[in-house]
């Protein structure tokens, strides 16, 4: 029987630490994998280590969780059993994000500001939590989540399927020779990085305006 693997982690970034302080919870990041070896982790996160503000759907690995550094990363891993049809449905959903011409972005403001009942969905914009929940729903897995959709709440729901908890390097199926991608570690000149960040933020604002307009149109 195939499984969908949900990885909840305590990442090494400053943003991750800030989220943990705000949520008062020891974990801040969620990834999805299709193999117990966790060779590829699908998630919503930054594209490059040195730029927190530019992100979206991306593929990472276990080294991304520590920003490519040799430091311990605590995780909880859940092996959710699914049928072959459910498994393929989730993979197809992820494939649709990969091939989307507009791209799906990570919205840092949603992660920090729109918490609780005020959480707002923006056009083609997700957090890692939104993505993991949607993957499970695409696979027909019922989730009784409240408005907050917090990592803590997801952990409680997935508790029956927990298969590991501890430091990622001690996970028995992990490939310790995994190296972080060169694109993730890439660093552009300051002016170019600033221009890319401004462009990304403009696109996010445009998506926010589209979301508000669509909401107003629905109320008419």
Phi, psi and omega in degrees: 000130179288162179225149167258126183260123176253124181248117175256127189226160174253092188282165188272356186284160176295323178298316178301317179297318180297319178297320179295325177293316181295321184269347183057043183221140188285355179236148185225350189230147180228134178229162181234136178227157180251007180217145179295342179281347176057038180298321180234127176250120178269135184194182169244120184196183176297150178277328181230151184301319190270001179230103182289332192276343180253117181197175180173206176297133180206164174249127179235180173224185186297335180285336177296328183296335179253016181059030178080007182258161177273090178211151182290142177230119179279137180222161165233132184240134182237129178256101184268115181288135179220163174282168178299322179295317178296318180302313181291327178296318179292317179298321179293321177298313179297320179298323180295326177290319180299324187264358182296129186290331179279333184083150176252129185256157171266129180254104181297327180294324177296317182298326184264321192258308188277071181255162178069214186289345181271004181305131186238134178270128176254156183302120178049046180223132181219165164256174179297327179293312178305316183297312181298317179297317181293324177301314181295320179291324177297332178273007177076022180266117184288130179234121180268072182265144175275186184297328187293327184045053181274159177299322178300316180295319179296319180301317181296320180291324183275357185312318181299341184252013180294129179243347179199144172214125181153200182284136187301325182289346178266356177296125191297338184258002185286144176268106185286353177270359181303135177241153182281148183292148181293326180295322179297324183271355184298142179229118178273170174295155188303315182294319179294319179297320179294319179295318178296322180293316179297319178298317180296317181294325176297319179296322178296318179296321177298321179291326177294320178295320178297320180295318180293320179296317179297323179294319179294320180296325180291331182280344181288000000 
